[in-house]
Amino acid sequence: MMDEVRRDEPSKRLFFALDCPPAQRKAIAQWRAQLGLRSGKPVPADNFHLTLLFLGAVPLAQIHGVCEAAGSVRTPGQALRVALDRLQVWQRAGVLSLAPEQAPPALLRLVYALEQAMLPFGFEESTREFRPHLTLAREFRAAEPEASTPPEFLLRAERFALFESHKGRYRVLQDWSLI
């Protein structure tokens, strides 16, 4: 039902995420370069992020309400720290990513709170379990590459943001404090 309405209305492709600080983007991109990837399309370092909740096409008329609802979400009251310490390949999706060995409970609670806050807008509820990750490459069709040094990145976020995806670029529309 929502999709029928959305086709006729101007919309933006949106998602909530934790942004990756510039210095960390650079470090992750340098680490990825050492993998010598022969498959896939590397994600530009400027697009590195950890998705919390993908919304898809959101009618322009709903964006203000989405932002208000996100602003009412109960946050952890402290910065989130997510260890990106595992390299993994999702064969069906064709994705090479960094992920935490163990997702922090505060991150899982934030994602659940966002999901609940977005229910009134009628977004398609994902049947997939939330798997925190930072995408390194898309259209990746190879075995997990050998890393000469293991991934040991700690994503520290004091804010979460609503991003717009447009022509392969991501732009923050609004962000909120986690503290």
VOLUM-811190 format. One record per residue (C-alpha): residue number from 1; residue in three letters; chain; x, y, z. Coordinates in Angstrom, 2 decimals. Layout:
REM VOLUM-811190
kegu = NUM	marke = ALA	lumtor = A	c1 = X	c2 = Y	c3 = Z
...
REM end
This chain:
REM VOLUM-811190
kegu = 1	marke = MET	lumtor = A	c1 = 0.00	c2 = 0.00	c3 = 0.00
kegu = 2	marke = MET	lumtor = A	c1 = 2.76	c2 = 2.49	c3 = 0.96
kegu = 3	marke = ASP	lumtor = A	c1 = 4.66	c2 = 1.72	c3 = -2.25
kegu = 4	marke = GLU	lumtor = A	c1 = 1.65	c2 = 2.70	c3 = -4.39
kegu = 5	marke = VAL	lumtor = A	c1 = 1.43	c2 = 6.07	c3 = -2.67
kegu = 6	marke = ARG	lumtor = A	c1 = 5.18	c2 = 6.63	c3 = -2.86
kegu = 7	marke = ARG	lumtor = A	c1 = 5.41	c2 = 6.11	c3 = -6.63
kegu = 8	marke = ASP	lumtor = A	c1 = 3.34	c2 = 9.23	c3 = -7.24
kegu = 9	marke = GLU	lumtor = A	c1 = 5.00	c2 = 11.44	c3 = -4.63
kegu = 10	marke = PRO	lumtor = A	c1 = 8.45	c2 = 13.00	c3 = -4.68
kegu = 11	marke = SER	lumtor = A	c1 = 10.63	c2 = 11.11	c3 = -2.22
kegu = 12	marke = LYS	lumtor = A	c1 = 14.15	c2 = 10.68	c3 = -0.92
kegu = 13	marke = ARG	lumtor = A	c1 = 15.98	c2 = 7.41	c3 = -0.29
kegu = 14	marke = LEU	lumtor = A	c1 = 16.83	c2 = 7.49	c3 = 3.43
kegu = 15	marke = PHE	lumtor = A	c1 = 18.54	c2 = 5.48	c3 = 6.15
kegu = 16	marke = PHE	lumtor = A	c1 = 19.70	c2 = 5.95	c3 = 9.74
kegu = 17	marke = ALA	lumtor = A	c1 = 23.36	c2 = 5.27	c3 = 10.44
kegu = 18	marke = LEU	lumtor = A	c1 = 26.41	c2 = 5.92	c3 = 12.56
kegu = 19	marke = ASP	lumtor = A	c1 = 28.87	c2 = 8.00	c3 = 10.57
kegu = 20	marke = CYS	lumtor = A	c1 = 32.51	c2 = 7.02	c3 = 10.32
kegu = 21	marke = PRO	lumtor = A	c1 = 34.96	c2 = 9.82	c3 = 11.28
kegu = 22	marke = PRO	lumtor = A	c1 = 37.31	c2 = 10.99	c3 = 8.47
kegu = 23	marke = ALA	lumtor = A	c1 = 40.52	c2 = 9.69	c3 = 10.07
kegu = 24	marke = GLN	lumtor = A	c1 = 38.93	c2 = 6.28	c3 = 10.57
kegu = 25	marke = ARG	lumtor = A	c1 = 37.62	c2 = 6.24	c3 = 7.00
kegu = 26	marke = LYS	lumtor = A	c1 = 41.17	c2 = 6.79	c3 = 5.80
kegu = 27	marke = ALA	lumtor = A	c1 = 42.58	c2 = 4.03	c3 = 8.04
kegu = 28	marke = ILE	lumtor = A	c1 = 39.92	c2 = 1.54	c3 = 6.92
kegu = 29	marke = ALA	lumtor = A	c1 = 40.46	c2 = 2.42	c3 = 3.23
kegu = 30	marke = GLN	lumtor = A	c1 = 44.23	c2 = 1.90	c3 = 3.65
kegu = 31	marke = TRP	lumtor = A	c1 = 43.64	c2 = -1.45	c3 = 5.35
kegu = 32	marke = ARG	lumtor = A	c1 = 41.22	c2 = -2.48	c3 = 2.57
kegu = 33	marke = ALA	lumtor = A	c1 = 43.82	c2 = -1.53	c3 = -0.07
kegu = 34	marke = GLN	lumtor = A	c1 = 46.24	c2 = -4.04	c3 = 1.51
kegu = 35	marke = LEU	lumtor = A	c1 = 43.72	c2 = -6.81	c3 = 0.83
kegu = 36	marke = GLY	lumtor = A	c1 = 44.46	c2 = -6.54	c3 = -2.90
kegu = 37	marke = LEU	lumtor = A	c1 = 40.82	c2 = -7.08	c3 = -3.87
kegu = 38	marke = ARG	lumtor = A	c1 = 40.30	c2 = -8.55	c3 = -7.33
kegu = 39	marke = SER	lumtor = A	c1 = 36.52	c2 = -8.68	c3 = -7.09
kegu = 40	marke = GLY	lumtor = A	c1 = 33.75	c2 = -6.21	c3 = -6.39
kegu = 41	marke = LYS	lumtor = A	c1 = 33.32	c2 = -2.47	c3 = -6.47
kegu = 42	marke = PRO	lumtor = A	c1 = 35.01	c2 = -0.74	c3 = -3.53
kegu = 43	marke = VAL	lumtor = A	c1 = 32.72	c2 = 1.57	c3 = -1.57
kegu = 44	marke = PRO	lumtor = A	c1 = 34.16	c2 = 5.12	c3 = -1.59
kegu = 45	marke = ALA	lumtor = A	c1 = 35.71	c2 = 5.87	c3 = 1.81
kegu = 46	marke = ASP	lumtor = A	c1 = 33.50	c2 = 8.97	c3 = 2.09
kegu = 47	marke = ASN	lumtor = A	c1 = 30.49	c2 = 6.62	c3 = 2.19
kegu = 48	marke = PHE	lumtor = A	c1 = 31.72	c2 = 4.42	c3 = 5.08
kegu = 49	marke = HIS	lumtor = A	c1 = 29.02	c2 = 4.17	c3 = 7.76
kegu = 50	marke = LEU	lumtor = A	c1 = 27.24	c2 = 1.62	c3 = 9.92
kegu = 51	marke = THR	lumtor = A	c1 = 23.56	c2 = 1.40	c3 = 8.92
kegu = 52	marke = LEU	lumtor = A	c1 = 21.09	c2 = 1.29	c3 = 11.79
kegu = 53	marke = LEU	lumtor = A	c1 = 17.83	c2 = 1.22	c3 = 9.84
kegu = 54	marke = PHE	lumtor = A	c1 = 17.14	c2 = 1.46	c3 = 6.11
kegu = 55	marke = LEU	lumtor = A	c1 = 13.90	c2 = 3.31	c3 = 5.31
kegu = 56	marke = GLY	lumtor = A	c1 = 13.94	c2 = 3.33	c3 = 1.52
kegu = 57	marke = ALA	lumtor = A	c1 = 11.88	c2 = 5.87	c3 = -0.45
kegu = 58	marke = VAL	lumtor = A	c1 = 10.37	c2 = 8.33	c3 = 2.01
kegu = 59	marke = PRO	lumtor = A	c1 = 7.84	c2 = 10.89	c3 = 0.69
kegu = 60	marke = LEU	lumtor = A	c1 = 9.09	c2 = 14.45	c3 = 1.18
kegu = 61	marke = ALA	lumtor = A	c1 = 5.96	c2 = 15.23	c3 = 3.21
kegu = 62	marke = GLN	lumtor = A	c1 = 6.97	c2 = 12.58	c3 = 5.81
kegu = 63	marke = ILE	lumtor = A	c1 = 10.59	c2 = 13.59	c3 = 6.36
kegu = 64	marke = HIS	lumtor = A	c1 = 9.81	c2 = 16.18	c3 = 9.04
kegu = 65	marke = GLY	lumtor = A	c1 = 7.76	c2 = 13.63	c3 = 10.99
kegu = 66	marke = VAL	lumtor = A	c1 = 10.48	c2 = 11.00	c3 = 10.62
kegu = 67	marke = CYS	lumtor = A	c1 = 12.99	c2 = 13.49	c3 = 12.07
kegu = 68	marke = GLU	lumtor = A	c1 = 10.68	c2 = 14.37	c3 = 14.96
kegu = 69	marke = ALA	lumtor = A	c1 = 10.16	c2 = 10.69	c3 = 15.75
kegu = 70	marke = ALA	lumtor = A	c1 = 13.92	c2 = 10.02	c3 = 15.59
kegu = 71	marke = GLY	lumtor = A	c1 = 14.49	c2 = 12.92	c3 = 17.98
kegu = 72	marke = SER	lumtor = A	c1 = 12.23	c2 = 11.25	c3 = 20.54
kegu = 73	marke = VAL	lumtor = A	c1 = 14.14	c2 = 7.96	c3 = 20.48
kegu = 74	marke = ARG	lumtor = A	c1 = 15.70	c2 = 6.96	c3 = 23.78
kegu = 75	marke = THR	lumtor = A	c1 = 19.47	c2 = 6.98	c3 = 23.30
kegu = 76	marke = PRO	lumtor = A	c1 = 22.19	c2 = 5.19	c3 = 25.30
kegu = 77	marke = GLY	lumtor = A	c1 = 23.29	c2 = 8.36	c3 = 27.15
kegu = 78	marke = GLN	lumtor = A	c1 = 26.88	c2 = 7.67	c3 = 26.14
kegu = 79	marke = ALA	lumtor = A	c1 = 28.95	c2 = 7.29	c3 = 23.00
kegu = 80	marke = LEU	lumtor = A	c1 = 28.53	c2 = 3.99	c3 = 21.20
kegu = 81	marke = ARG	lumtor = A	c1 = 31.65	c2 = 1.92	c3 = 20.67
kegu = 82	marke = VAL	lumtor = A	c1 = 31.45	c2 = -0.74	c3 = 17.99
kegu = 83	marke = ALA	lumtor = A	c1 = 34.46	c2 = -2.96	c3 = 17.35
kegu = 84	marke = LEU	lumtor = A	c1 = 34.85	c2 = -3.69	c3 = 13.65
kegu = 85	marke = ASP	lumtor = A	c1 = 37.06	c2 = -6.70	c3 = 14.13
kegu = 86	marke = ARG	lumtor = A	c1 = 35.74	c2 = -9.28	c3 = 11.67
kegu = 87	marke = LEU	lumtor = A	c1 = 36.03	c2 = -9.41	c3 = 7.89
kegu = 88	marke = GLN	lumtor = A	c1 = 33.13	c2 = -11.22	c3 = 6.26
kegu = 89	marke = VAL	lumtor = A	c1 = 31.62	c2 = -11.98	c3 = 2.88
kegu = 90	marke = TRP	lumtor = A	c1 = 27.88	c2 = -12.15	c3 = 2.37
kegu = 91	marke = GLN	lumtor = A	c1 = 27.76	c2 = -14.34	c3 = -0.72
kegu = 92	marke = ARG	lumtor = A	c1 = 24.08	c2 = -13.90	c3 = -1.61
kegu = 93	marke = ALA	lumtor = A	c1 = 24.21	c2 = -10.13	c3 = -1.26
kegu = 94	marke = GLY	lumtor = A	c1 = 27.67	c2 = -9.88	c3 = -2.84
kegu = 95	marke = VAL	lumtor = A	c1 = 29.04	c2 = -7.76	c3 = 0.01
kegu = 96	marke = LEU	lumtor = A	c1 = 32.45	c2 = -7.62	c3 = 1.66
kegu = 97	marke = SER	lumtor = A	c1 = 32.18	c2 = -5.98	c3 = 5.08
kegu = 98	marke = LEU	lumtor = A	c1 = 33.70	c2 = -5.31	c3 = 8.46
kegu = 99	marke = ALA	lumtor = A	c1 = 31.53	c2 = -6.34	c3 = 11.38
kegu = 100	marke = PRO	lumtor = A	c1 = 31.75	c2 = -6.68	c3 = 15.14
kegu = 101	marke = GLU	lumtor = A	c1 = 32.41	c2 = -10.13	c3 = 16.57
kegu = 102	marke = GLN	lumtor = A	c1 = 29.80	c2 = -9.15	c3 = 19.18
kegu = 103	marke = ALA	lumtor = A	c1 = 27.22	c2 = -6.36	c3 = 18.70
kegu = 104	marke = PRO	lumtor = A	c1 = 27.08	c2 = -4.06	c3 = 21.73
kegu = 105	marke = PRO	lumtor = A	c1 = 23.72	c2 = -4.28	c3 = 23.56
kegu = 106	marke = ALA	lumtor = A	c1 = 23.38	c2 = -0.46	c3 = 23.49
kegu = 107	marke = LEU	lumtor = A	c1 = 23.58	c2 = -0.56	c3 = 19.67
kegu = 108	marke = LEU	lumtor = A	c1 = 20.88	c2 = -3.24	c3 = 19.48
kegu = 109	marke = ARG	lumtor = A	c1 = 18.62	c2 = -1.23	c3 = 21.82
kegu = 110	marke = LEU	lumtor = A	c1 = 19.08	c2 = 1.90	c3 = 19.67
kegu = 111	marke = VAL	lumtor = A	c1 = 18.15	c2 = 0.01	c3 = 16.49
kegu = 112	marke = TYR	lumtor = A	c1 = 15.05	c2 = -1.45	c3 = 18.18
kegu = 113	marke = ALA	lumtor = A	c1 = 14.01	c2 = 2.01	c3 = 19.43
kegu = 114	marke = LEU	lumtor = A	c1 = 14.38	c2 = 3.44	c3 = 15.90
kegu = 115	marke = GLU	lumtor = A	c1 = 12.35	c2 = 0.56	c3 = 14.44
kegu = 116	marke = GLN	lumtor = A	c1 = 9.57	c2 = 1.23	c3 = 16.95
kegu = 117	marke = ALA	lumtor = A	c1 = 9.65	c2 = 5.00	c3 = 16.30
kegu = 118	marke = MET	lumtor = A	c1 = 9.27	c2 = 4.43	c3 = 12.56
kegu = 119	marke = LEU	lumtor = A	c1 = 6.29	c2 = 2.02	c3 = 12.78
kegu = 120	marke = PRO	lumtor = A	c1 = 3.63	c2 = 4.77	c3 = 12.51
kegu = 121	marke = PHE	lumtor = A	c1 = 5.02	c2 = 5.77	c3 = 9.10
kegu = 122	marke = GLY	lumtor = A	c1 = 4.22	c2 = 2.38	c3 = 7.57
kegu = 123	marke = PHE	lumtor = A	c1 = 7.70	c2 = 1.53	c3 = 6.35
kegu = 124	marke = GLU	lumtor = A	c1 = 8.08	c2 = -2.05	c3 = 5.28
kegu = 125	marke = GLU	lumtor = A	c1 = 9.24	c2 = -3.97	c3 = 8.32
kegu = 126	marke = SER	lumtor = A	c1 = 12.41	c2 = -5.85	c3 = 7.54
kegu = 127	marke = THR	lumtor = A	c1 = 12.23	c2 = -9.57	c3 = 8.12
kegu = 128	marke = ARG	lumtor = A	c1 = 16.01	c2 = -9.70	c3 = 8.25
kegu = 129	marke = GLU	lumtor = A	c1 = 17.83	c2 = -9.66	c3 = 11.54
kegu = 130	marke = PHE	lumtor = A	c1 = 19.93	c2 = -6.55	c3 = 12.14
kegu = 131	marke = ARG	lumtor = A	c1 = 23.57	c2 = -7.34	c3 = 11.41
kegu = 132	marke = PRO	lumtor = A	c1 = 25.81	c2 = -4.35	c3 = 12.11
kegu = 133	marke = HIS	lumtor = A	c1 = 28.47	c2 = -3.91	c3 = 9.45
kegu = 134	marke = LEU	lumtor = A	c1 = 30.47	c2 = -1.42	c3 = 7.43
kegu = 135	marke = THR	lumtor = A	c1 = 30.42	c2 = -2.25	c3 = 3.71
kegu = 136	marke = LEU	lumtor = A	c1 = 33.85	c2 = -2.32	c3 = 2.08
kegu = 137	marke = ALA	lumtor = A	c1 = 32.82	c2 = -3.55	c3 = -1.41
kegu = 138	marke = ARG	lumtor = A	c1 = 29.65	c2 = -4.39	c3 = -3.34
kegu = 139	marke = GLU	lumtor = A	c1 = 29.21	c2 = -6.96	c3 = -6.12
kegu = 140	marke = PHE	lumtor = A	c1 = 31.89	c2 = -9.00	c3 = -4.35
kegu = 141	marke = ARG	lumtor = A	c1 = 31.94	c2 = -12.52	c3 = -5.78
kegu = 142	marke = ALA	lumtor = A	c1 = 35.03	c2 = -14.13	c3 = -4.27
kegu = 143	marke = ALA	lumtor = A	c1 = 36.16	c2 = -15.93	c3 = -1.14
kegu = 144	marke = GLU	lumtor = A	c1 = 37.06	c2 = -13.94	c3 = 1.95
kegu = 145	marke = PRO	lumtor = A	c1 = 40.41	c2 = -12.30	c3 = 1.23
kegu = 146	marke = GLU	lumtor = A	c1 = 43.46	c2 = -12.99	c3 = 3.38
kegu = 147	marke = ALA	lumtor = A	c1 = 44.33	c2 = -10.03	c3 = 5.57
kegu = 148	marke = SER	lumtor = A	c1 = 48.00	c2 = -9.60	c3 = 6.52
kegu = 149	marke = THR	lumtor = A	c1 = 46.84	c2 = -7.73	c3 = 9.64
kegu = 150	marke = PRO	lumtor = A	c1 = 43.50	c2 = -8.45	c3 = 11.29
kegu = 151	marke = PRO	lumtor = A	c1 = 40.88	c2 = -5.70	c3 = 11.31
kegu = 152	marke = GLU	lumtor = A	c1 = 41.01	c2 = -3.85	c3 = 14.61
kegu = 153	marke = PHE	lumtor = A	c1 = 38.88	c2 = -0.76	c3 = 14.23
kegu = 154	marke = LEU	lumtor = A	c1 = 36.76	c2 = 0.81	c3 = 16.95
kegu = 155	marke = LEU	lumtor = A	c1 = 33.93	c2 = 2.94	c3 = 15.62
kegu = 156	marke = ARG	lumtor = A	c1 = 33.10	c2 = 5.52	c3 = 18.27
kegu = 157	marke = ALA	lumtor = A	c1 = 29.92	c2 = 7.48	c3 = 17.66
kegu = 158	marke = GLU	lumtor = A	c1 = 28.48	c2 = 10.32	c3 = 19.72
kegu = 159	marke = ARG	lumtor = A	c1 = 25.65	c2 = 10.92	c3 = 17.24
kegu = 160	marke = PHE	lumtor = A	c1 = 23.39	c2 = 9.01	c3 = 14.89
kegu = 161	marke = ALA	lumtor = A	c1 = 22.14	c2 = 10.51	c3 = 11.65
kegu = 162	marke = LEU	lumtor = A	c1 = 19.47	c2 = 10.37	c3 = 8.98
kegu = 163	marke = PHE	lumtor = A	c1 = 21.23	c2 = 10.05	c3 = 5.63
kegu = 164	marke = GLU	lumtor = A	c1 = 19.98	c2 = 10.62	c3 = 2.11
kegu = 165	marke = SER	lumtor = A	c1 = 21.34	c2 = 8.34	c3 = -0.61
kegu = 166	marke = HIS	lumtor = A	c1 = 21.42	c2 = 10.08	c3 = -3.98
kegu = 167	marke = LYS	lumtor = A	c1 = 23.37	c2 = 8.98	c3 = -7.06
kegu = 168	marke = GLY	lumtor = A	c1 = 25.90	c2 = 6.99	c3 = -5.05
kegu = 169	marke = ARG	lumtor = A	c1 = 26.53	c2 = 9.77	c3 = -2.53
kegu = 170	marke = TYR	lumtor = A	c1 = 25.40	c2 = 9.95	c3 = 1.08
kegu = 171	marke = ARG	lumtor = A	c1 = 24.45	c2 = 13.20	c3 = 2.77
kegu = 172	marke = VAL	lumtor = A	c1 = 23.43	c2 = 13.80	c3 = 6.38
kegu = 173	marke = LEU	lumtor = A	c1 = 20.00	c2 = 15.43	c3 = 6.60
kegu = 174	marke = GLN	lumtor = A	c1 = 19.90	c2 = 15.64	c3 = 10.38
kegu = 175	marke = ASP	lumtor = A	c1 = 21.70	c2 = 14.09	c3 = 13.34
kegu = 176	marke = TRP	lumtor = A	c1 = 21.01	c2 = 13.52	c3 = 17.02
kegu = 177	marke = SER	lumtor = A	c1 = 23.19	c2 = 13.12	c3 = 20.09
kegu = 178	marke = LEU	lumtor = A	c1 = 23.57	c2 = 9.68	c3 = 21.67
kegu = 179	marke = ILE	lumtor = A	c1 = 24.90	c2 = 11.26	c3 = 24.86
REM end
